[in-house]
Amino acid sequence: MPQPDDLRKRVERQARRMKQAEEDRPTLMAQTIYIGTLGLLFVLPTVGGAYLGHWLDGRMDGYSTHWTIGLILTGVIVGAINVYLFLRE
């Protein structure tokens, strides 16, 4: 049978935990920065691959998009891995 002292300790501990959770809740600015970081981690490799692929295709004779398409897909894969690793932390 629980003692009144045990019940009081449990309630106090739970109240402290609830207060700490309220203080640790991320702000709107922190959440915005977090989402922005995820976007950059995904978009930058994709855009970088597109620019590099376009430049490499421009160096070749004739009309070609092989490098552009290949490096865009590579950028998407690298971006997805970046986001996965960032979320896993």
Buried (B, 14 or more C-beta within 10 A) or exposed (E): EEEEEEEEEEEEEEEEEEEEEEEEEEEEEEEEEEEEEBEEBBEBBBEBBBBBBBEBBEEEEEEBEEBBBBBBEBBBEBBBEBBEEEEEE
